[in-house]
Amino acid sequence: MQDFVARPEHGIAWISGASSGIGRALALKLAGEGYKVAVTARDHEKLAELQAEANGLGSGLGGSIIVLDGDVTNAEDMEHVLASIEYEHGALALAVFNAGVYLPVHAEELRREDFEQSFAVNLQGVVNCLVPAVRHMKHKGQGQIAIVSSVTGYGGLPTGAAYGATKAALINMAESLKFDLDKMGIRIQLINPGFVDTPATRKNEFPMPSLVSVEEAAAQISAGLKQQSFEITFPKRFTFALKALNLLPYSLYFWLVNRATGWQERPRADHHRPVTPHPAE
């Protein structure tokens, strides 16, 4: 028996974090395929621009963009978004939880707020969307959910202490939930992109091999959503190599990552910066 695969005639697609990057490109892609796509983010102006662009494309397949403002870190907001979908627009068939932030972390200058914000958006933000979505799909007896993680969740990378930790947690979360969701008729998938050219990845301080555009990422995700595989990952040659890298002994893993990124040769982040004393000093 095959798992449920959402199609436009099944109902609404919901994408969080749709104001930029992968989420925005995927919303346009799915609208072009005929979906009514509910898009959520904090920036109403950017969502309105997305809606206007989708209307201007005129796919001819009945697709459209529905703007539903909300902050994924606010559980009540996400409950309201789901209620609006359910009572004003129709059944939720497909949900892609994509909202995320990347805050580079340097051990020389650890900031508690970088971790708190990363966990609030990337991890708790998914939970806040997931709870009402699963409740709705359970009642309908079917649905499809995709969680956007990252290959940085496979293993630690420079500056990724907060971001990578959240993505590793999402990988484990999706894997764990699959056992029960399968029995409920709800299909869950895990999206692990490699490096995608977004405002977030432009903060990276090391070379990014096999960088792909947001349009290519959206095309890969759209294709993966129609397939039976649990994990959607791309570009495969790079992401499979990174997965294999994490099977190596730690001594070899750290040596190879340092060599590939040139991190060992980089100066410390606080090398030329004045030291800010702790308030208690």
Residue pairs with C-beta under 8 A, 6 or more apart in sequence:
2 228
3 182
3 187
3 228
4 142
4 143
4 144
4 185
4 186
4 187
5 144
5 187
5 225
5 226
5 228
6 13
6 93
6 94
6 143
6 144
6 225
7 93
8 33
8 34
8 35
8 36
8 61
8 62
8 63
10 91
10 93
10 94
10 142
11 90
11 91
11 92
11 93
11 94
12 35
12 36
12 37
12 38
12 66
12 85
12 89
12 90
12 91
12 92
12 93
12 94
13 30
13 35
13 36
13 37
13 38
13 93
13 94
13 95
13 96
14 37
14 38
14 39
14 40
14 81
14 82
14 85
14 92
14 94
14 95
14 96
14 129
14 133
15 23
15 26
15 27
15 30
15 37
15 38
15 39
15 40
15 95
15 96
15 98
16 23
16 40
16 41
16 72
16 96
16 97
16 98
16 99
16 125
16 129
17 23
17 40
17 41
17 72
17 97
17 98
17 99
17 100
17 148
18 24
18 26
18 27
18 37
18 39
18 40
18 41
18 47
18 50
18 98
19 39
19 41
19 42
19 43
19 46
19 47
19 50
20 41
20 46
20 198
20 199
21 196
21 198
21 199
21 200
21 214
22 98
22 148
22 193
22 196
22 198
22 214
22 217
22 218
22 221
23 39
23 41
23 96
23 98
23 99
24 46
24 50
24 214
25 214
25 215
25 217
25 218
26 96
26 98
26 217
26 218
26 221
26 222
27 37
27 39
27 50
27 54
27 65
28 50
28 53
28 54
28 57
28 218
29 218
29 219
29 221
29 222
30 37
30 63
30 94
30 222
31 37
31 54
31 57
31 59
31 63
31 64
31 65
32 54
32 57
32 59
32 61
32 63
33 59
33 61
33 63
33 222
34 59
34 61
34 62
34 63
35 63
35 94
36 62
36 63
36 64
36 66
36 89
36 90
37 54
37 63
37 64
37 65
37 66
38 66
38 68
38 81
38 84
38 85
38 89
39 47
39 50
39 51
39 65
39 66
39 67
39 68
40 47
40 68
40 69
40 70
40 72
40 78
40 81
40 99
41 47
41 69
41 70
41 99
42 69
42 70
42 71
44 67
44 69
47 65
47 67
47 69
48 67
50 65
50 67
51 65
51 66
51 67
54 63
54 64
54 65
55 64
55 65
66 85
66 89
68 81
68 84
68 85
70 77
70 78
70 80
70 81
71 77
72 78
72 99
72 121
72 125
72 126
72 128
72 129
73 120
73 121
73 124
73 125
73 128
74 128
75 128
75 131
77 128
78 128
78 129
78 131
78 132
79 132
81 132
82 92
82 132
82 133
82 136
83 132
85 92
85 136
86 92
86 136
91 136
91 140
92 133
92 136
92 137
92 140
92 143
93 142
93 143
93 144
94 143
94 144
94 145
94 146
94 225
95 129
95 133
95 143
95 144
95 145
95 146
96 145
96 146
96 148
96 191
96 221
96 225
97 125
97 126
97 129
97 130
97 145
97 146
97 147
97 148
98 148
99 121
99 122
99 125
99 126
99 129
100 121
100 122
100 125
100 148
100 163
100 166
100 200
101 117
101 118
101 121
101 122
101 163
101 200
102 118
102 163
102 200
102 201
102 203
103 114
103 117
103 118
103 162
103 163
104 159
104 160
104 163
104 203
104 204
104 205
105 111
105 114
105 115
105 159
105 160
105 161
105 162
105 163
106 159
106 269
106 270
107 161
108 268
108 269
108 270
109 269
109 270
109 273
114 162
115 161
115 162
115 165
118 162
118 163
118 165
118 166
119 162
119 165
119 166
122 163
122 166
122 167
122 170
123 166
123 169
123 170
126 147
126 170
126 173
130 145
130 147
133 143
133 145
134 143
134 145
134 181
134 184
134 186
136 143
137 143
137 145
137 184
137 185
137 186
138 184
138 186
141 184
141 185
142 185
142 186
143 185
143 186
143 187
144 186
144 187
144 188
144 189
144 225
145 181
145 186
145 187
145 188
145 189
146 188
146 189
146 190
146 191
146 221
146 225
146 232
147 170
147 173
147 174
147 188
147 189
147 190
147 191
148 170
148 191
148 193
149 167
149 168
149 170
149 171
149 174
149 190
149 191
149 192
150 163
150 164
150 167
150 192
150 193
151 192
151 193
151 194
151 233
151 238
151 239
151 242
151 243
152 160
152 163
152 164
152 167
153 164
153 166
153 167
153 168
153 169
153 170
153 171
153 192
154 168
154 171
154 192
154 242
154 243
154 245
154 246
155 164
155 242
155 245
155 246
155 253
156 164
157 164
157 257
157 261
158 205
158 206
158 257
158 261
158 263
159 204
159 205
159 206
170 190
171 190
171 192
174 188
174 189
174 190
175 190
177 188
178 188
178 230
181 187
181 188
188 230
189 224
189 225
189 229
189 230
189 231
189 232
190 230
190 231
190 232
191 221
191 224
191 231
191 232
191 233
192 231
192 232
192 233
192 239
193 212
193 217
193 220
193 221
193 233
193 234
193 239
194 210
194 211
194 212
194 233
194 234
194 235
194 238
194 239
194 242
195 201
195 204
195 208
195 209
195 210
195 211
195 212
195 238
196 211
196 212
196 213
196 214
196 217
197 211
197 212
197 213
197 214
198 214
201 208
201 211
205 266
206 261
206 262
206 263
207 260
207 261
207 262
209 238
210 235
210 237
210 238
212 220
212 234
212 235
216 234
217 234
220 232
220 234
221 232
224 232
224 234
225 232
233 239
233 240
245 253
245 256
245 257
246 253
248 256
257 263
258 264
